[in-house]
Amino acid sequence: MNKTTDNKRTGHNRRDVLGYGIAGLIATAGLSLGSKATAQLAGTLRIGLNARDMGVLHPHVATGGADVSIIASVFSGLVRYEPTRVNITAIQPDLAEKWEMSDDFMTHTFYLRKGAQWQKGYGEVTSADVAFSLSNVRDNEQSTFRPLYGNIDTVETPDAYTVVIHLKKADPTFVTAMANWQGGFVICKKASDEMGDRYRTEPVGSGPFQFDSYTPQDNVIVTAHADYYGGTPKLERVVYSYVPDETSRRFAFVQQELDIIQGASNQDWLAEVIKSTPGNPTVDLLGPERSVNLHMKATEEPLGNPLVRQAIAHAINRDDFEQYYGPVFKGTHSSIPPSYFGGLKTEDIPEELKYSFDPEKSRALLAEAGLPDGFEISTVVSERGDYLALAQIVQERLAGVGITLKLDILDHGSWVAAIIKEKRGTLVWSISSRYPSAEYLMREFFLCGARVSQPGGVQGFAEYCNEEFDEAYAEAIASADPEVRAAGFAKAQITALTDLPVVPLGAMSTPVLRQDYVDLGYEIADGEDVTSLPYLYHVTPATTV
Amino acid sequence: MARMIFTRLLLMFMAMFVVVTAMFFGIRLGGTDPAIAIQGSYATAESIAFLRASLGLDEPLWQQYVMYMTGVLTGDLGVSLQNGRPVLEQILLVLPNTFDLTFWGMIIGVVVGVPLGFASAIKRNTFWDQVIRVGTLASISMPPFIIAYLLLIIFAITFSMFPVNGGGDMDILSSRASHLFLPAMALGLAVAAYIARLTRTSILEILSKDFIRTARAKGVSEFRVMTRHVLKLSWVGIVTLIGIYSAVSVGGSVAIELVFGRPGVGRLVIGAISQGDFTMLQGAIIFYAAFVSLVNIIVDVTYTFLDPRIRYT
């Protein structure tokens, strides 16, 4: 009898627990019913990133676009760019109140503001932190940007608020290396020493927002840094969500679950989002533009023949890409986008070096090269949509002039390994965004030291080397005069276009969308060309939702 | 009982040893080099070599294996190659999300599937039986992620009743539940279809037994026959199903986490594969293997309570 009673009671309790649980699940879920499932949250800005997960949040290591956008809200540089412009004329004081350089451009002195605080109680930002930071970016083997800071000779800190940087070679634009980007972000010595490897993913900076939490594959949350020297941010927190799927990002934005998203490079996609989203959302096409190029490895026949390279260039129609990508893509005739400092404008390029679409001329060049029936060539390509689309568009056009291009499609990681480690890329499509000045892409594409067969080679997939180019480049970067620099970069670009190791295809901007209730805290005029190094809007202390 | 549990645990560790070993060598045969995945377009031959060395990837494979297994045995699953954070810590951060999804998915599966299967069996060859059979067949024919997409489109996108993306704030019950409802329903409905069909078969088999006929001949009421004899006996089969589909639902949760953009162990696995993050992938697979093994042990133990005739050696 007792046993039966116990069993009954036990069974009843289980059912009750189950029933209450399910009722609870439905009821709590139902709290979102009847009203918008996820209306905007006061004090919280929700950003949807086109990324799968966090990499590292150490500014001297991170390269991923999603990581750098978070880093930009956590860290500060000695100087900073205006939120919508990246140019030496757009530099403003940040951790440094003022700066000066010697007449020979060899010594640069920065005077720090007093009272700037590190987040999480790590004290005041001093010159010792700046010296430590520069040492880290220049000497630490884990620093991604070591080559960019190799010109620093010594760093002196005569007092807690003065930093004197001596260079090995004159650099009149050195102040840009101290701006709020990559190695220019100042890291906290005390926190870095105390936290060790954890500093890479739980950073402590001096920017307006401080790292709060990370949920793998989901989000990073930063909260307001109350002691920020620029004033306590109006936002309480910013949630950076990882939403790699374009469709999910689109729907989350349309449902106003996200306030800002990185868009897709597809005009139909953008039009649909704008049409479906309540209110008046805005799309901005942010720079720095990504330079889109086709590298032709000159060490592989028949690509060693300049006539063949020219034939390939003339077979490609840049309008194809503009039709595919829409307004985010602009066909260009130089590997340095015209929006970059030193990038050649189309009208400044001699007609014969534009290599415009001309299939007849392409066939004639092939015949002149002794290949009247065309030829067959194979290469590897990434399966990633943006790369594969480029390759397939080119493949179709090359077929039109008798060149059979066989594509070996690899997953993205394997493709990168194939072109860098295994040197398998006969034709390599690159989509590269760098600081918007000609010198960076030039250094990575065309300098003799950039060849991927060299130990420090980055993107020299064409194995190109011409001393004339290197000399023009060296002359340009040694000058403080913007006109002299631009002229040197132009000369170098003309040399590269004449040799044609790389076919310039175009420049792509990054579409970013924001809801109409987001106030960035700064104005973006209609039609204004916005350049923002994090490839996302800068979130400032004045930003609100 | 204690001996049975000990034996099962021993077998579990042996199975996991095989899984971990096969996985360790298997995933290193893949093409993705984590050093390259980490550095992206800034990678140079020089920097790749340095990073490989600092990650210990240039050590002989057997040495990497010994180091890894030593770590695993001491509870250290290593650090993610992608971001340097401890693997175990990252798994534990998202585990509540995966637990929520699989637990509630199973609950929905059982609560919906068992009554449907039971009703289908006792209403055999009637209109309602056919409706249930066609419905469950349709559900089985669709992979869970299709069900997930349908629910997403209808209830989240068209009617804006539930959030589209993410796992919500785990500390706020309403946020957690509203983000969980559709994913759990998608998983639950997929599992319910299997459970309903197998429950029906199990009940029909019991209904054909002699003792059922005897009970009815003795005038026992139909309600009593069903509750005291059929249902009680059918629990052994249902528990087996729950055990099997717990493992299945863990697998199904991967796709559902992707569709709804929920954090979870499944997304960790997918991310680790695409980023060549060997250590994270190994850690997540160990978790899955341990989970499935533990569920099997729990099912075995449960049998002995439900049916005293079952004895393990």
HADDOCK unambig.tbl for C-alpha pairs under 7 A between the chains (distance, minus, plus):
assign (segid A and resid 25 and name CA) (segid B and resid 177 and name CA) 5.87 0.50 0.50
assign (segid A and resid 28 and name CA) (segid B and resid 173 and name CA) 6.86 0.50 0.50
assign (segid A and resid 28 and name CA) (segid B and resid 174 and name CA) 4.82 0.50 0.50
assign (segid A and resid 28 and name CA) (segid B and resid 177 and name CA) 5.75 0.50 0.50
assign (segid A and resid 28 and name CA) (segid B and resid 178 and name CA) 6.69 0.50 0.50
assign (segid A and resid 29 and name CA) (segid B and resid 174 and name CA) 5.95 0.50 0.50
assign (segid A and resid 29 and name CA) (segid B and resid 177 and name CA) 4.81 0.50 0.50
assign (segid A and resid 29 and name CA) (segid B and resid 178 and name CA) 3.88 0.50 0.50
assign (segid A and resid 29 and name CA) (segid B and resid 181 and name CA) 6.23 0.50 0.50
assign (segid A and resid 31 and name CA) (segid B and resid 174 and name CA) 6.44 0.50 0.50
assign (segid A and resid 32 and name CA) (segid B and resid 161 and name CA) 6.56 0.50 0.50
assign (segid A and resid 32 and name CA) (segid B and resid 162 and name CA) 6.57 0.50 0.50
assign (segid A and resid 32 and name CA) (segid B and resid 178 and name CA) 6.48 0.50 0.50
assign (segid A and resid 33 and name CA) (segid B and resid 161 and name CA) 5.12 0.50 0.50
assign (segid A and resid 36 and name CA) (segid B and resid 160 and name CA) 6.24 0.50 0.50
assign (segid A and resid 36 and name CA) (segid B and resid 161 and name CA) 6.89 0.50 0.50
assign (segid A and resid 37 and name CA) (segid B and resid 160 and name CA) 5.81 0.50 0.50
assign (segid A and resid 37 and name CA) (segid B and resid 161 and name CA) 5.38 0.50 0.50
assign (segid A and resid 37 and name CA) (segid B and resid 162 and name CA) 5.11 0.50 0.50
assign (segid A and resid 37 and name CA) (segid B and resid 163 and name CA) 5.60 0.50 0.50
assign (segid A and resid 38 and name CA) (segid B and resid 163 and name CA) 6.24 0.50 0.50
assign (segid A and resid 52 and name CA) (segid B and resid 271 and name CA) 6.67 0.50 0.50
assign (segid A and resid 55 and name CA) (segid B and resid 82 and name CA) 5.87 0.50 0.50
assign (segid A and resid 55 and name CA) (segid B and resid 83 and name CA) 5.12 0.50 0.50
assign (segid A and resid 56 and name CA) (segid B and resid 83 and name CA) 5.27 0.50 0.50
assign (segid A and resid 63 and name CA) (segid B and resid 39 and name CA) 6.83 0.50 0.50
assign (segid A and resid 201 and name CA) (segid B and resid 83 and name CA) 6.88 0.50 0.50
assign (segid A and resid 215 and name CA) (segid B and resid 93 and name CA) 6.47 0.50 0.50
assign (segid A and resid 215 and name CA) (segid B and resid 94 and name CA) 6.89 0.50 0.50
assign (segid A and resid 216 and name CA) (segid B and resid 90 and name CA) 6.27 0.50 0.50
assign (segid A and resid 216 and name CA) (segid B and resid 94 and name CA) 6.83 0.50 0.50
assign (segid A and resid 216 and name CA) (segid B and resid 263 and name CA) 6.82 0.50 0.50
assign (segid A and resid 217 and name CA) (segid B and resid 263 and name CA) 5.72 0.50 0.50
assign (segid A and resid 217 and name CA) (segid B and resid 267 and name CA) 6.60 0.50 0.50
assign (segid A and resid 217 and name CA) (segid B and resid 268 and name CA) 6.57 0.50 0.50
assign (segid A and resid 218 and name CA) (segid B and resid 166 and name CA) 6.91 0.50 0.50
assign (segid A and resid 218 and name CA) (segid B and resid 263 and name CA) 5.20 0.50 0.50
assign (segid A and resid 243 and name CA) (segid B and resid 261 and name CA) 6.83 0.50 0.50
assign (segid A and resid 248 and name CA) (segid B and resid 165 and name CA) 6.78 0.50 0.50
assign (segid A and resid 251 and name CA) (segid B and resid 157 and name CA) 6.91 0.50 0.50
assign (segid A and resid 251 and name CA) (segid B and resid 164 and name CA) 6.80 0.50 0.50
assign (segid A and resid 252 and name CA) (segid B and resid 164 and name CA) 5.69 0.50 0.50
assign (segid A and resid 252 and name CA) (segid B and resid 165 and name CA) 6.24 0.50 0.50
assign (segid A and resid 413 and name CA) (segid B and resid 32 and name CA) 5.04 0.50 0.50
assign (segid A and resid 413 and name CA) (segid B and resid 33 and name CA) 6.65 0.50 0.50
assign (segid A and resid 413 and name CA) (segid B and resid 36 and name CA) 6.81 0.50 0.50
assign (segid A and resid 413 and name CA) (segid B and resid 37 and name CA) 5.77 0.50 0.50
assign (segid A and resid 414 and name CA) (segid B and resid 31 and name CA) 5.30 0.50 0.50
assign (segid A and resid 414 and name CA) (segid B and resid 32 and name CA) 5.18 0.50 0.50
assign (segid A and resid 416 and name CA) (segid B and resid 36 and name CA) 6.96 0.50 0.50
assign (segid A and resid 417 and name CA) (segid B and resid 36 and name CA) 6.69 0.50 0.50
assign (segid A and resid 420 and name CA) (segid B and resid 44 and name CA) 7.00 0.50 0.50
assign (segid A and resid 420 and name CA) (segid B and resid 45 and name CA) 6.67 0.50 0.50
assign (segid A and resid 421 and name CA) (segid B and resid 45 and name CA) 6.30 0.50 0.50
assign (segid A and resid 455 and name CA) (segid B and resid 44 and name CA) 6.91 0.50 0.50
assign (segid A and resid 455 and name CA) (segid B and resid 45 and name CA) 5.54 0.50 0.50
assign (segid A and resid 455 and name CA) (segid B and resid 46 and name CA) 5.13 0.50 0.50
assign (segid A and resid 456 and name CA) (segid B and resid 44 and name CA) 5.63 0.50 0.50
assign (segid A and resid 456 and name CA) (segid B and resid 45 and name CA) 6.57 0.50 0.50
assign (segid A and resid 456 and name CA) (segid B and resid 46 and name CA) 5.76 0.50 0.50
assign (segid A and resid 457 and name CA) (segid B and resid 44 and name CA) 5.64 0.50 0.50
assign (segid A and resid 458 and name CA) (segid B and resid 42 and name CA) 6.36 0.50 0.50
assign (segid A and resid 458 and name CA) (segid B and resid 43 and name CA) 6.33 0.50 0.50
assign (segid A and resid 458 and name CA) (segid B and resid 44 and name CA) 5.11 0.50 0.50
